[in-house]
Amino acid sequence: MRSVSRLDGVASGRNSELESRTIGRGIGPIADMSDESTDVVFVALVEVAPLAGCQLDPADFGGAFVRCYVMAETETDAMERIEVALEEDRFGLIDVEWCVDAASVEWETPDEPTATAMIFEARTSNAVIFGEFHTWPPE
C-alpha cells in the first residue's frame, strides 16, 4: 500500500500535481457559525476507487482509504455531503468503515496536528476535506 498525502489542484485552483494538499469542496450554503448552529465536524473513513477523469489515474491506483472531515448536523447529512464531494472528484464510494462526530474520536491523540488542522479547515471552510489517501495498485 502506498500513500498519497493529499491531492492538489481540484478545488484550490493551484497546479494539479500530487502533493501534500487537500481536495476541498464547498457543498451547499456556508454553515451558520453562530451558537445556534447544530452542525459539528464529522470524520469518516471511506474506501474509494478512482473513476475515469479522477486525479488519481485508475490505471495506476486500484483504490484508497481516506479520512473525510465535514461539517454537518447529522451523520446522514455528513455522508451525503461526502458522497457528493467524492462524485465531483471522480471517486466511487466502495465502503464506509465508520463516520463519527470528530469530538468523540478516542482512538487518536486529540491534538494530533494533522487531524486538528483538518477539523479546523472543515469547520471554517464548510468544505469536505480529504486527508491522506492510502492507496494500492490495481488488480
Summary of the structure (lengths in Angstrom):
residues: 139
radius of gyration: 14.4
end to end distance: 12.5
largest distance: 48.8
contacts: 410
relative contact order: 0.28
helix: 22%
strand: 37%
